[in-house]
Amino acid sequence: MHQHADQGRKLPAQCVHLIEERPNPSTDYFVLPALQVAGYSIQRHVFGQPVPDFALLERSRVVFVRYIPTAWARIVQQHRACLASVIYFMDDDLFDLGAAHGTPLRYRLKLARLATRRQRWLKAQRAELWVSTPYLQDKYAAWQPRLVQPFPLAKSPSAPGPDPSADEYIRLFYHGSASHQAEIDWLYPVIQAALATEPRLSFEIIGAAKVNRRYRHLPRTTVIHPMSWPNYQSFLAMPGRHIGLAPLLDNPFNRARSCTKFFDITRAGAVGIYSPGPVCRATVNPGVNGLVVPLVIDKWVQAIIELARDAILRQRLIQAAANHPPAGL
């Protein structure tokens, strides 16, 4: 059985109470695998559920994923001496609101309320810090954070990858959240030019009203309303996607991100086009399991057209991506 490089020590079975806003990729890609490898018994709690009686929490570990709700902060603070440990995991730079400049105001207010302002509280609770990237590990080195590597979800049998014999249409997609508005805006002229150049291309993007207003007038374009993480996993398993896009503009918030888009795109049976830089450097081998293309509009259009017109290349890249070992194994 493989283990994460940072998870070599085996700990005795112990109850962990995992606190998350709702089912989410941060838990599934990072936190659950780390806890499962360590042999913990895990109970998941979402926001809004009643906090269990403290008798059920005593001598357990409490793990917060990204956000810390008031009800759980209160009970942890009251009974900290009786808990085995408190752990906080973040996979974005949630402690630095300046890094979130340019993200939607509503998102920044949420970060401030549920994460950024909790930093002093976490230190008072002697919390361990778990992070997703070397960038965050270096930035918060004084806290001696633990680096947790991502682990891909089970492969979907419904997404077999590009078929060289079925080349009548090519579906291109970008599934960024609202925090990627800068990338959504940057992609517009790329998609506009690619659709105009290659009539077999169609495009799929996830977004709310603002994204819909921007993209709905493009030909052969579908704007999908945002959905829950479990629903997204089912949606991603639907066959018929060929090329996934993962541009990442160079800004402070993006420097802390991890390359989990590689896992999403691969699960969809598609080939990914990625930005250069440290975020995906350890995961994407250019020309082997994906394409790495400078953030120049014409170059991204060219890469999309090349993949759309070369089914054999797509097949080779997706097969290599599907066989790519999880980070840290």
DOLOMAR-224585 format. One record per residue (C-alpha): residue in one letter; z, x, y; residue number from 1. Coordinates in steps of 0.02 Angstrom, whole numbers. Layout:
<sites>
  logu      zz      xx      yy  lumdo
     A       Z       X       Y    NUM
...
</sites>
This chain:
<sites>
  logu      zz      xx      yy  lumdo
     M       0       0       0      1
     H     -50      72     168      2
     Q      75      88     309      3
     H      59     114     496      4
     A      85     295     549      5
     D     228     241     663      6
     Q     308     134     529      7
     G     344     261     393      8
     R     531     227     388      9
     K     585      82     278     10
     L     728     -22     346     11
     P     838    -138     245     12
     A     786    -319     239     13
     Q     859    -407     389     14
     C     825    -565     485     15
     V     716    -551     640     16
     H     699    -693     765     17
     L     531    -673     848     18
     I     513    -760    1016     19
     E     337    -800    1078     20
     E     266    -921    1204     21
     R     151    -991    1070     22
     P      50    -918     924     23
     N     -48    -776    1002     24
     P    -149    -619     964     25
     S     -12    -500    1023     26
     T     103    -562     885     27
     D     -31    -568     750     28
     Y    -115    -401     787     29
     F      39    -297     827     30
     V     212    -368     804     31
     L     201    -462     639     32
     P     119    -316     545     33
     A     251    -196     610     34
     L     394    -309     556     35
     Q     316    -353     389     36
     V     288    -171     342     37
     A     471    -137     382     38
     G     522    -276     261     39
     Y     606    -395     381     40
     S     632    -581     353     41
     I     546    -659     504     42
     Q     579    -823     592     43
     R     460    -869     733     44
     H     515    -972     883     45
     V     400   -1039    1019     46
     F     449   -1086    1195     47
     G     520   -1260    1211     48
     Q     602   -1264    1040     49
     P     792   -1277    1038     50
     V     877   -1108    1025     51
     P     965   -1095     856     52
     D    1154   -1096     844     53
     F    1218    -921     871     54
     A    1294    -917     696     55
     L    1114    -904     632     56
     L    1074    -760     750     57
     E    1225    -650     721     58
     R    1183    -473     660     59
     S     997    -512     673     60
     R     864    -431     779     61
     V     784    -526     922     62
     V     605    -479     965     63
     F     523    -542    1124     64
     V     333    -541    1127     65
     R     274    -514    1307     66
     Y     382    -648    1389     67
     I     568    -687    1398     68
     P     616    -870    1424     69
     T     778    -913    1512     70
     A     861   -1002    1365     71
     W     841    -851    1252     72
     A     892    -729    1389     73
     R    1052    -828    1412     74
     I    1104    -828    1229     75
     V    1059    -644    1204     76
     Q    1160    -594    1355     77
     Q    1311    -696    1299     78
     H    1311    -627    1121     79
     R    1227    -457    1137     80
     A    1370    -364    1053     81
     C    1344    -467     894     82
     L    1156    -435     881     83
     A    1085    -289     784     84
     S     956    -253     918     85
     V     845    -326    1052     86
     I     661    -275    1055     87
     Y     530    -310    1188     88
     F     345    -290    1150     89
     M     207    -282    1280     90
     D      21    -251    1262     91
     D     -23    -258    1446     92
     D      66    -172    1591     93
     L     181    -320    1619     94
     F     314    -222    1715     95
     D     199    -172    1858     96
     L     135    -318    1961     97
     G      28    -197    2061     98
     A     -71    -162    1904     99
     A    -111    -347    1890    100
     H    -196    -350    2060    101
     G    -357    -449    2047    102
     T    -300    -561    1905    103
     P    -276    -747    1944    104
     L    -125    -786    2054    105
     R     -56    -908    1926    106
     Y     -59    -771    1795    107
     R      29    -646    1910    108
     L     165    -773    1950    109
     K     191    -800    1764    110
     L     205    -612    1735    111
     A     330    -595    1876    112
     R     440    -737    1812    113
     L     438    -702    1625    114
     A     410    -514    1613    115
     T     413    -404    1768    116
     R     580    -467    1835    117
     R     657    -450    1662    118
     Q     642    -260    1657    119
     R     815    -227    1728    120
     W     889    -362    1616    121
     L     810    -283    1462    122
     K     885    -114    1504    123
     A    1055    -195    1528    124
     Q    1037    -268    1352    125
     R     994     -95    1283    126
     A     828    -164    1224    127
     E     703     -59    1128    128
     L     530     -55    1205    129
     W     376     -71    1094    130
     V     205     -44    1171    131
     S      25     -58    1112    132
     T     -60      94    1189    133
     P     -30     279    1226    134
     Y     -58     236    1410    135
     L      95     122    1411    136
     Q     193     245    1304    137
     D     162     382    1433    138
     K     193     271    1585    139
     Y     362     212    1520    140
     A     409     373    1431    141
     A     584     372    1506    142
     W     619     217    1399    143
     Q     564     311    1242    144
     P     450     170    1187    145
     R     382     150    1011    146
     L     193     145     995    147
     V     138       3     881    148
     Q     -39      10     815    149
     P    -147    -147     798    150
     F    -188    -213     625    151
     P    -343    -322     596    152
     L    -327    -498     531    153
     A    -399    -546     363    154
     K    -587    -548     360    155
     S    -668    -717     374    156
     P    -780    -766     227    157
     S    -878    -878     345    158
     A    -943    -737     454    159
     P   -1052    -626     343    160
     G   -1136    -527     481    161
     P   -1315    -514     541    162
     D   -1450    -557     414    163
     P   -1611    -457     438    164
     S   -1712    -599     363    165
     A   -1643    -731     482    166
     D   -1700    -673     652    167
     E   -1762    -832     735    168
     Y   -1622    -836     862    169
     I   -1485    -717     918    170
     R   -1318    -778     983    171
     L   -1234    -668    1112    172
     F   -1053    -702    1159    173
     Y    -910    -651    1273    174
     H    -737    -721    1235    175
     G    -630    -652    1376    176
     S    -480    -747    1445    177
     A    -450    -795    1626    178
     S    -367    -627    1657    179
     H    -541    -551    1634    180
     Q    -619    -641    1782    181
     A    -686    -476    1850    182
     E    -779    -445    1687    183
     I    -842    -624    1684    184
     D    -915    -601    1858    185
     W    -988    -430    1814    186
     L   -1075    -499    1660    187
     Y   -1170    -637    1752    188
     P   -1322    -534    1806    189
     V   -1322    -448    1636    190
     I   -1334    -614    1545    191
     Q   -1458    -685    1670    192
     A   -1576    -538    1644    193
     A   -1555    -532    1455    194
     L   -1592    -717    1433    195
     A   -1745    -701    1544    196
     T   -1809    -552    1443    197
     E   -1779    -612    1266    198
     P   -1813    -799    1233    199
     R   -1727    -794    1062    200
     L   -1560    -754    1145    201
     S   -1427    -886    1176    202
     F   -1259    -852    1258    203
     E   -1083    -917    1227    204
     I    -935    -890    1344    205
     I    -759    -959    1349    206
     G    -692   -1019    1515    207
     A    -624   -1162    1619    208
     A    -701   -1247    1771    209
     K    -735   -1090    1872    210
     V    -831   -1008    1730    211
     N    -923   -1169    1692    212
     R    -982   -1186    1873    213
     R   -1047   -1007    1870    214
     Y   -1134   -1004    1701    215
     R   -1188   -1181    1659    216
     H   -1355   -1167    1750    217
     L   -1413   -1020    1645    218
     P   -1534   -1068    1506    219
     R   -1473   -1074    1325    220
     T   -1293   -1048    1381    221
     T   -1140   -1137    1315    222
     V    -972   -1134    1405    223
     I    -828   -1167    1285    224
     H    -662   -1232    1350    225
     P    -513   -1116    1319    226
     M    -417   -1155    1159    227
     S    -259   -1106    1067    228
     W    -254    -946     966    229
     P    -253   -1036     796    230
     N    -401   -1144     851    231
     Y    -491    -990     914    232
     Q    -473    -908     744    233
     S    -557   -1058     662    234
     F    -690   -1059     798    235
     L    -723    -873     773    236
     A    -750    -900     586    237
     M    -900   -1013     618    238
     P   -1058    -917     568    239
     G   -1205    -878     680    240
     R   -1144    -748     805    241
     H   -1237    -583     818    242
     I   -1187    -480     970    243
     G   -1013    -478    1049    244
     L    -982    -407    1223    245
     A    -825    -314    1275    246
     P    -848    -243    1450    247
     L    -689    -174    1528    248
     L    -693    -125    1711    249
     D    -591      26    1762    250
     N    -436     -41    1848    251
     P    -248     -13    1823    252
     F    -220    -170    1719    253
     N    -364    -133    1600    254
     R    -306      46    1570    255
     A    -157     -23    1474    256
     R    -261    -134    1360    257
     S    -297    -104    1177    258
     C    -462    -122    1083    259
     T    -421    -280     984    260
     K    -588    -354    1040    261
     F    -664    -241     908    262
     F    -570    -341     776    263
     D    -621    -510     850    264
     I    -804    -462     861    265
     T    -805    -391     686    266
     R    -719    -545     614    267
     A    -858    -649     692    268
     G    -985    -550     592    269
     A   -1059    -475     750    270
     V   -1097    -306     826    271
     G   -1001    -255     981    272
     I   -1055    -175    1144    273
     Y    -907     -87    1225    274
     S    -866       7    1384    275
     P    -838     195    1383    276
     G    -663     260    1413    277
     P    -499     286    1323    278
     V    -463     105    1276    279
     C    -586      96    1130    280
     R    -618     281    1104    281
     A    -512     292     946    282
     T    -589     135     871    283
     V    -774     131     915    284
     N    -886     270     852    285
     P   -1041     254     964    286
     G   -1197     214     866    287
     V   -1099     201     704    288
     N    -989      46     712    289
     G   -1039     -18     884    290
     L   -1124      31    1045    291
     V   -1035     112    1193    292
     V   -1133      86    1353    293
     P   -1093     139    1532    294
     L   -1049      -5    1647    295
     V   -1222     -12    1726    296
     I   -1306    -182    1724    297
     D   -1478    -120    1672    298
     K   -1405     -16    1531    299
     W   -1310    -165    1461    300
     V   -1466    -273    1469    301
     Q   -1562    -137    1378    302
     A   -1428    -123    1243    303
     I   -1425    -311    1215    304
     I   -1614    -320    1199    305
     E   -1616    -171    1081    306
     L   -1490    -254     965    307
     A   -1575    -424     978    308
     R   -1741    -349     922    309
     D   -1676    -234     785    310
     A   -1594    -332     644    311
     I   -1583    -177     533    312
     L   -1483     -86     666    313
     R   -1367    -234     685    314
     Q   -1340    -240     497    315
     R   -1298     -55     489    316
     L   -1175     -65     633    317
     I   -1085    -220     572    318
     Q   -1065    -149     398    319
     A    -986       8     468    320
     A    -873     -96     582    321
     A    -816    -204     436    322
     N    -770     -47     339    323
     H    -679      34     486    324
     P    -499      74     436    325
     P    -362      -6     542    326
     A    -290     108     675    327
     G    -144     211     616    328
     L    -181     193     429    329
</sites>
